[in-house]
């Protein structure tokens, strides 16, 4: 494991600088140690359908829930319908 020392976000190249500014230097070094050399694509959706459905159950307002998680109301209703079967 590489040591942090007096490393600042500005000491990193390219996207690592941006990452360090968001998650911190130590987490950036840890991320680099695990994933160096790999290309990572982050999906737009962060949460599972199961989690989103649990949020709908706790909050009956489908429109607000859809907006909060980046879905259209129509798509969220489709997910709800598909999971009732």
N, C-alpha and C positions, 0 to 999 in steps of 0.2 A: 504494500500500500504506500502510495506516495504521500509525503508530508506536505502540509499546507505552508508552513513558514510564514512569510510576510506577503503571500500572494494576494493580489487584488483582482477584481473582475477585469480591469484594464490590461492585465498581464496575459490574458487568454486570447487566442486567435478567433476570428470570425464568430460563428454561432456560439461557441463556448463562452465568449464574453457576454452575450445576451443571456445565455442560460445562467451564468454565474450571478448576473444582476438580479435575476428572478428568484433562483433557489439557493443562492449562496455558493461560496467557493468550495467548501467541503463537499457539498452534495454534487457539485459539478465534477470534482475530482473523482468521487465515487462513481458517478455516471460514466465518466470516461474510462475508468478502470474496468467496468463491467462490459461496456458496449463499444469500446474503441475499435475502429475499422469497419463497423457495421453501419448500414444505412437503416435509419428508423423512420417509419411513417406513422404518424399519430392519427387515428381515426377521428372524425369530427365528433361523433357521439362518444361520450365518456361513461355513461351509466348503462347498466343492463336493463332490458325491458322489465324484468321482475322488480327491480328497484323503482323504476318509474311508475309501474302499476301500484306498488305499495304507497307511493306518494299521492296517486290519484285517490286511493281508498281513504287516506288521511285528509285529503283536501278535495271535496266534491266538485270543485270548479275545474273542469277539464281544460277550459281555455287558458286559465292562468298556469296550470301545470304544463301544458303543451308549450306555451311561450317560455316558461322558465327553463325547460330542457331542450329548446331548439327544435321542437316538432311543430307541424301544423296541427290544428285541432282535428282535422279529418284523419291524419295519419295516427294520432294518438287514439282516436276512437276505433280505428281499424286494429290497432294493437290490443286494445281492450277486448274487442269482439273476438279476435283470434285466440286470446287466452281464456275465454269463457268456454270454449269447446272442449 
